[in-house]
Structure formats: structure tokens, C-alpha cells
Amino acid sequence: VTGPLPQPRSSETMPKQNGDNNSLVGQMAENSMAIFSVVFLITVAAGKTILTKAAFKQVDFAYPVILSGMSCIVTDLCILPLWGTGIASFSIPKKDKLMSFGVVTVMTALGMAFQNLALNLLSVALQQALRATLPVFVVIFERIVLAKKHNGWIYVALIPLTAGPMLCVSGSTGGDITTLGLIYMSLGVLMSALKVVYLEKIVRSVRKDMGMVSFLFWLDLFMMPILAPWAIANGEVFDVTNWGQKGSAIAWGFLIMVSIMGGLRAYSINLTVKYASALTKTAADIFTQALTIYCSLVIFHTTATPLLHAGIAVTIAGFAFYTAIKYNEKQKAKAAAKAQKTIEEEPFLANKGKSVESV
């Protein structure tokens, strides 16, 4: 009996279909993580600044150096279970990098404490505007000390990054600005700029050797011997005994939440770099600054003068312009490095009289 020709079994096509489905699911999962990482970064970064200011103003915990130390302690306590459960690997700083790690620790502790001291005395809008002057300090240090030349557009971007904060200072009134707060913030940005100029490569190298979690643990731990004497010297340790809400569980819970945000911010940055593009991270930074400033105007009832609004707009525009130029420079550098690597890996092209572009 002649029957119909046998049809190929459907199972023969299954591996390809399963592969396509797995690829699609994997892509969707990766896209979901990219979206989550960016939203998480913006929420944590903006939330940390606003909640820190709320700790000073609403909870009346006007002890910035102690709060900086609390952030270090709480973060380290949260890391211990990650080591214990094997979620994160344990490692310690290498002996040959202890001195470099110590310098990084000092710069980080000074920068964090000075900026918290400033945030206690300035409005969030003004503090964030002054914080945006970091590229100005970095470019000046690199040009004067390291004789490093930059793209001409970088210097153009420094104009709004200088003019904007000056307008914010002129437009701030009453309790939103103090001379001491301006000094603290200038010192904080100065410390951050020095770390960027001199220690950025060291930070990356040490963090790569140890992993992000271990790096954060030891950094916070080593900052304590700096912050503790500071809190004693400026009298915060003695004044905190007079804190009116020391018996409130809600107030302490709020302070612990603020302290945890410091560690979460470092994690959120690492997560965004892992799952999202550099351009997305750049856009998120710009949006975070704008969101933080304008939310703070409403939450803390900051007196919003026309000059302050103008300064904020100019600062954000300058920051966006600067980050766009830096992003473009990095992309060009990556493309050049990739092209050079291709030439080195394919020397036979030269023997055939062809260039890489002609292939």
C-alpha cells in the first residue's frame, strides 16, 4: 500500500524554536534589568540627597559628621550577611595597594563629610548646583597640574557650569544660604575633584582587585578613624546627647534608612553600568540632578526667586552639555582603541595592501 510520504518530525524543528524563544526571553530579561537599574539609580540617588536633608531639617538631626559615620557603619553591617551567605565574595586590600587605598579613603571621607556639612546649611537646590561645578575643578587641575589639554568645547561647557551656580548663590535668600555652608561645599567639591584627577585609576584598580562589595566595606571601615575624631573635635558627639528625638524609634528608623541609601547608591551605579549603556547612565545622571533640585524646592519650601530658577536652568543645561561632550569623547576613544586592536590582530591585511576599512 502506497501511503503519503513521511513528514519530518516536528521535534527536528524544536531546537531552533527553543533557541529563538530562549534568546527572546533572555533579551527581554536584559531589557527589564536595564530599565530597573536606571529607575533604581535615579530613585536612590535623588532619594539619598532629599532624605539626608530631611534628616537634618525634619528629624532635627543636625549632626552631619555623625550621620556620615552612621552611613559607614550601617552599610558595613548590611554587607556582612552578603559575605556570610556567599552572595558576595570576601577579599581584603592587597598590601602593595594599602597606601593608595588609604589616600582614597581620606579623600572620600573628607568629601562626604564636607558635603553633608554643607547640605545641613544650604538648600538642596544650591548644594546641588555647587556640586555641579565638579567638572570645573577637575579641568582646572588637569590643565594646571597635569598639563592636560581638552577639547575646546569642554571649556565652553565650563561657562554655564560656573555662571549657573553663581546665579543660584545670588538668588538664594534667608536660611537657604550661609557663608560657612558655601565654604564647606567648596571644600567638598575640591576633595572630590582631587580624587578624580589623581586617584581615579587607583580606585578602579583596587575595586577591580577586590570586587565592589568588598571595596565598599573596607572603604567605609577605614573612614571611621577619620570621621570619629572629627565628630569629637567639632563637638557633635557631645551635642547629640541633647537631640530631642533620641527616644523615638521612628526617628532612628529614618536615620538608618538614610544610612542604608549610601550603600545602595554605590550598588545602583554598579548595576546601571552593568546592564545599561553609557549614554543611558549619562542621561540618568542629568535627570537625577534636575529631579532632586525641583523636588527639593517643593518638599522643603525653598524660596524660589527668579535668579535661583535661572541659575538652576543654566547649571542643568551646562551639566548636560558637559556630559554629552565627555560621552562623545569616550566613544571616540573606544572606537580608536578598537580600530587599533583590529589592525594589531590582523597583520596579514598589510601584506595584501589592504586597509582595515577596505575589508
C-alpha positions as CSV (number, residue, x, y, z in Angstrom):
1,V,0.0,0.0,0.0
2,T,1.4,3.3,-1.0
3,G,0.9,5.9,1.6
4,P,1.8,9.6,1.8
5,L,5.5,10.5,2.1
6,P,6.7,10.7,5.7
7,Q,6.7,14.2,7.0
8,P,9.7,15.5,9.0
9,R,9.1,15.1,12.7
10,S,8.2,18.3,14.4
11,S,10.9,17.6,17.0
12,E,13.5,18.4,14.3
13,T,12.5,22.0,14.3
14,M,12.1,22.3,18.1
15,P,15.8,23.0,18.9
16,K,15.7,26.1,16.6
17,Q,12.4,27.3,18.0
18,N,13.6,26.8,21.6
19,G,16.8,28.6,20.8
20,D,14.8,31.6,19.4
21,N,12.4,31.6,22.4
22,N,15.3,31.4,24.9
23,S,17.1,34.3,23.0
24,L,13.9,36.4,23.1
25,V,13.3,35.7,26.8
26,G,16.9,36.5,27.6
27,Q,16.7,39.8,25.6
28,M,13.5,40.7,27.4
29,A,15.1,39.9,30.8
30,E,18.2,42.0,30.0
31,N,16.0,44.9,28.8
32,S,13.9,44.7,32.0
33,M,17.1,44.8,34.1
34,A,18.4,47.8,32.2
35,I,15.1,49.7,32.9
36,F,15.1,48.6,36.5
37,S,18.7,49.6,37.1
38,V,18.1,53.1,35.7
39,V,14.9,53.7,37.7
40,F,16.7,52.3,40.8
41,L,19.7,54.6,40.3
42,I,17.5,57.7,39.9
43,T,15.3,56.8,42.9
44,V,18.3,56.1,45.2
45,A,20.4,59.0,44.1
46,A,17.7,61.6,44.3
47,G,16.2,59.9,47.4
48,K,19.5,59.9,49.3
49,T,20.1,63.7,49.0
50,I,16.5,64.6,49.8
51,L,16.3,62.1,52.8
52,T,19.6,63.4,54.1
53,K,18.3,66.9,54.1
54,A,15.1,65.7,55.7
55,A,17.2,64.1,58.5
56,F,18.8,67.5,59.2
57,K,15.6,69.5,58.9
58,Q,12.5,67.4,59.7
59,V,14.1,64.9,62.1
60,D,16.3,67.7,63.5
61,F,19.4,65.5,63.5
62,A,21.8,68.4,62.7
63,Y,25.0,66.3,63.1
64,P,26.4,65.8,59.6
65,V,29.7,64.1,60.5
66,I,28.0,61.6,62.8
67,L,25.4,60.8,60.1
68,S,28.3,60.2,57.7
69,G,29.8,57.8,60.2
70,M,26.4,56.1,60.7
71,S,26.2,55.5,57.0
72,C,29.5,53.7,57.0
73,I,28.6,51.5,60.0
74,V,25.1,50.6,58.7
75,T,26.5,49.8,55.2
76,D,29.1,47.5,56.6
77,L,26.6,45.7,58.8
78,C,24.5,45.1,55.7
79,I,27.4,43.7,53.8
80,L,28.3,41.1,56.5
81,P,25.3,38.9,55.7
82,L,26.2,39.1,51.9
83,W,29.6,37.5,52.8
84,G,28.1,35.0,55.2
85,T,25.6,33.7,52.6
86,G,28.1,33.7,49.8
87,I,26.2,36.2,47.7
88,A,29.3,38.4,47.6
89,S,32.9,37.2,47.8
90,F,35.2,38.2,50.6
91,S,38.5,39.9,49.9
92,I,40.9,42.4,51.5
93,P,43.1,45.1,50.1
94,K,46.4,44.0,48.8
95,K,49.5,45.0,50.8
96,D,51.1,46.8,47.9
97,K,48.0,49.0,47.4
98,L,47.3,49.8,51.1
99,M,48.9,53.2,50.9
100,S,46.9,54.1,47.8
101,F,43.7,52.8,49.4
102,G,44.5,54.9,52.4
103,V,44.7,58.1,50.3
104,V,41.4,57.2,48.6
105,T,39.8,56.7,52.0
106,V,40.9,60.1,53.3
107,M,39.7,61.9,50.1
108,T,36.4,60.1,50.2
109,A,35.8,60.8,53.9
110,L,36.6,64.5,53.6
111,G,34.5,64.9,50.5
112,M,31.5,63.1,52.0
113,A,31.6,64.9,55.4
114,F,32.2,68.4,53.9
115,Q,29.2,67.9,51.5
116,N,27.0,66.7,54.3
117,L,28.0,69.7,56.4
118,A,27.1,71.9,53.5
119,L,23.8,70.3,53.0
120,N,22.9,71.0,56.6
121,L,23.4,74.7,56.0
122,L,22.3,75.2,52.4
123,S,19.2,74.5,50.4
124,V,19.3,71.3,48.3
125,A,19.0,73.3,45.1
126,L,22.0,75.4,45.9
127,Q,24.0,72.5,47.2
128,Q,23.3,70.5,44.0
129,A,24.2,73.5,41.8
130,L,27.5,73.9,43.6
131,R,28.1,70.2,43.3
132,A,27.8,70.5,39.5
133,T,30.9,72.6,39.5
134,L,33.0,69.5,40.0
135,P,34.0,69.4,36.2
136,V,35.3,72.9,36.5
137,F,37.7,72.0,39.3
138,V,38.7,68.8,37.5
139,V,39.5,70.5,34.2
140,I,41.4,73.3,36.0
141,F,43.5,70.8,38.0
142,E,44.2,68.7,34.9
143,R,45.3,71.7,32.9
144,I,47.5,73.4,35.5
145,V,49.0,70.4,37.3
146,L,49.0,67.7,34.7
147,A,49.2,70.0,31.6
148,K,46.4,68.0,30.1
149,K,44.6,69.6,27.1
150,H,40.9,69.2,26.5
151,N,38.5,69.6,23.6
152,G,37.7,73.3,23.1
153,W,34.0,72.5,23.7
154,I,34.8,71.4,27.2
155,Y,36.0,74.9,28.1
156,V,32.8,76.3,26.6
157,A,30.8,73.9,28.8
158,L,32.5,75.3,31.9
159,I,30.9,78.7,31.3
160,P,27.4,77.7,32.3
161,L,28.7,75.4,35.0
162,T,30.3,78.5,36.6
163,A,27.6,81.0,35.8
164,G,24.7,78.8,36.9
165,P,25.9,78.2,40.5
166,M,26.8,81.9,40.8
167,L,23.2,82.8,39.8
168,C,21.9,80.3,42.4
169,V,24.1,81.9,45.1
170,S,22.7,85.3,44.2
171,G,19.2,84.0,44.1
172,S,19.3,82.2,47.4
173,T,17.8,84.0,50.5
174,G,17.4,83.6,54.2
175,G,18.2,80.3,55.8
176,D,18.8,78.7,52.4
177,I,22.4,80.0,52.3
178,T,25.3,80.7,54.7
179,T,28.9,81.6,54.2
180,L,30.1,78.6,56.2
181,G,27.9,76.3,54.0
182,L,29.5,77.7,50.9
183,I,32.9,77.1,52.3
184,Y,32.1,73.5,53.3
185,M,30.7,72.8,49.8
186,S,33.7,74.3,48.1
187,L,36.0,72.1,50.1
188,G,33.8,69.0,49.4
189,V,33.9,69.6,45.7
190,L,37.6,70.3,45.9
191,M,38.3,66.9,47.6
192,S,36.1,65.1,45.0
193,A,38.0,66.8,42.2
194,L,41.4,65.8,43.6
195,K,40.2,62.2,43.9
196,V,39.0,62.2,40.2
197,V,42.3,63.8,38.9
198,Y,44.8,61.8,40.9
199,L,43.1,58.7,42.2
200,E,40.6,57.6,39.6
201,K,42.9,54.9,38.1
202,I,43.8,53.7,41.6
203,V,40.1,53.5,42.6
204,R,39.3,51.4,39.5
205,S,42.3,49.1,40.1
206,V,41.6,48.5,43.7
207,R,37.9,48.0,43.1
208,K,38.7,45.5,40.3
209,D,41.0,43.5,42.6
210,M,38.6,43.3,45.5
211,G,35.1,43.5,43.9
212,M,32.6,46.2,44.5
213,V,31.1,44.9,47.8
214,S,34.5,44.3,49.5
215,F,35.8,47.6,48.2
216,L,32.8,49.4,49.7
217,F,33.1,47.5,53.1
218,W,36.8,48.4,53.6
219,L,36.4,51.9,52.4
220,D,33.6,52.6,54.9
221,L,35.5,50.8,57.7
222,F,38.7,52.8,57.1
223,M,36.8,56.0,57.0
224,M,35.6,55.6,60.7
225,P,39.0,56.5,62.2
226,I,38.8,59.8,60.3
227,L,35.1,60.6,61.0
228,A,35.1,59.7,64.7
229,P,37.8,62.1,65.8
230,W,36.2,64.8,63.6
231,A,32.8,64.3,65.3
232,I,34.6,64.7,68.7
233,A,36.6,67.7,67.6
234,N,33.6,69.7,66.2
235,G,31.5,68.9,69.3
236,E,28.8,66.7,67.6
237,V,29.5,63.8,69.9
238,F,28.6,65.9,72.9
239,D,25.8,67.9,71.3
240,V,24.0,64.8,70.1
241,T,23.0,63.9,73.7
242,N,20.7,66.9,73.5
243,W,18.9,65.6,70.4
244,G,15.2,65.9,71.1
245,Q,14.1,62.7,69.3
246,K,16.7,60.2,70.6
247,G,13.9,58.2,72.3
248,S,11.9,58.0,69.0
249,A,12.0,54.6,67.2
250,I,10.6,56.3,64.1
251,A,13.4,58.9,64.1
252,W,16.0,56.2,64.5
253,G,14.4,54.1,61.7
254,F,14.5,57.1,59.4
255,L,18.2,57.7,60.1
256,I,19.0,54.0,59.5
257,M,17.1,54.2,56.2
258,V,19.2,57.3,55.2
259,S,22.4,55.5,56.1
260,I,21.4,52.5,54.0
261,M,20.9,54.7,51.0
262,G,24.6,55.5,50.9
263,G,25.5,51.8,50.2
264,L,22.6,51.4,47.9
265,R,23.8,54.3,45.8
266,A,27.1,52.6,45.1
267,Y,25.3,49.4,44.2
268,S,22.9,51.2,41.9
269,I,25.7,52.8,40.0
270,N,27.4,49.4,39.5
271,L,24.1,47.9,38.5
272,T,23.4,50.6,35.9
273,V,26.9,50.3,34.4
274,K,26.4,46.5,34.1
275,Y,23.0,46.4,32.4
276,A,22.5,49.8,30.7
277,S,24.5,51.8,28.2
278,A,26.9,54.6,29.0
279,L,24.5,57.0,27.2
280,T,21.6,55.8,29.4
281,K,23.8,56.3,32.5
282,T,24.7,59.8,31.4
283,A,21.0,60.8,30.7
284,A,20.0,59.3,34.1
285,D,22.6,61.5,35.9
286,I,21.2,64.6,34.2
287,F,17.6,63.7,35.0
288,T,18.6,62.8,38.6
289,Q,20.1,66.3,39.2
290,A,17.0,68.0,37.8
291,L,14.6,65.8,39.7
292,T,16.5,66.3,43.0
293,I,16.6,70.1,42.7
294,Y,13.0,70.6,41.7
295,C,11.6,68.1,44.2
296,S,13.5,69.8,46.9
297,L,12.0,73.2,46.1
298,V,8.6,71.8,46.9
299,I,9.4,69.5,49.7
300,F,11.5,72.0,51.7
301,H,9.6,75.1,50.7
302,T,12.7,76.7,49.3
303,T,12.3,80.4,48.4
304,A,12.4,80.2,44.6
305,T,13.5,83.6,43.3
306,P,13.8,84.2,39.5
307,L,17.6,84.3,39.9
308,L,17.5,80.9,41.6
309,H,15.4,79.4,38.8
310,A,17.6,80.9,36.1
311,G,20.7,79.5,37.9
312,I,19.2,76.1,38.2
313,A,18.3,76.0,34.5
314,V,21.7,77.3,33.4
315,T,23.5,74.7,35.6
316,I,21.5,71.8,34.4
317,A,22.0,72.8,30.8
318,G,25.7,73.2,31.3
319,F,25.9,69.8,33.1
320,A,24.0,68.2,30.2
321,F,26.3,69.9,27.6
322,Y,29.4,68.8,29.5
323,T,28.3,65.2,30.0
324,A,27.4,64.9,26.3
325,I,30.8,66.1,25.2
326,K,32.6,63.7,27.7
327,Y,30.4,60.8,26.4
328,N,31.3,61.6,22.8
329,E,35.0,61.8,23.7
330,K,34.8,58.3,25.4
331,Q,33.0,56.8,22.4
332,K,35.7,58.2,20.0
333,A,38.4,56.8,22.3
334,K,36.8,53.4,22.4
335,A,36.4,53.3,18.6
336,A,40.0,54.3,18.1
337,A,41.2,51.6,20.5
338,K,39.0,49.0,18.8
339,A,40.4,50.0,15.4
340,Q,44.0,49.8,16.7
341,K,43.3,46.4,18.2
342,T,41.9,45.2,14.8
343,I,45.0,46.3,13.0
344,E,47.2,44.5,15.5
345,E,45.2,41.3,15.3
346,E,45.1,41.2,11.5
347,P,48.6,42.0,10.3
348,F,48.1,39.9,7.1
349,L,46.0,42.8,5.8
350,A,49.0,44.9,5.4
351,N,50.7,42.2,3.3
352,K,47.8,42.2,0.9
353,G,47.9,46.0,0.6
354,K,44.6,46.5,2.1
355,S,43.4,48.7,4.9
356,V,41.1,47.7,7.6
357,E,38.4,49.9,6.2
358,S,38.6,48.2,2.8
359,V,37.8,44.8,4.2
